[in-house]
């Protein structure tokens, strides 16, 4: 049951990324983070996002 909830979240994130990619000039990267949870995912996502933006 726990994986089913995670699968719903992953699919939602993938749909959001695909939608943003269709926007002109938008850059999107989907990164699955299986070791993170609700308490840690936001912090790690922000850090990774800032690193990714710096490389661009």
Secondary structure as the mmCIF struct_conf table of DSSP 4:
data_model
#
loop_
_struct_conf.conf_type_id
_struct_conf.id
_struct_conf.beg_label_comp_id
_struct_conf.beg_label_asym_id
_struct_conf.beg_label_seq_id
_struct_conf.end_label_comp_id
_struct_conf.end_label_asym_id
_struct_conf.end_label_seq_id
HELX_RH_AL_P HELX_RH_AL_P1 UNK A 2 UNK A 21
TURN_TY1_P TURN_TY1_P1 UNK A 22 UNK A 22
BEND BEND1 UNK A 23 UNK A 23
TURN_TY1_P TURN_TY1_P2 UNK A 24 UNK A 25
TURN_TY1_P TURN_TY1_P3 UNK A 34 UNK A 35
TURN_TY1_P TURN_TY1_P4 UNK A 38 UNK A 40
HELX_RH_AL_P HELX_RH_AL_P2 UNK A 41 UNK A 55
#
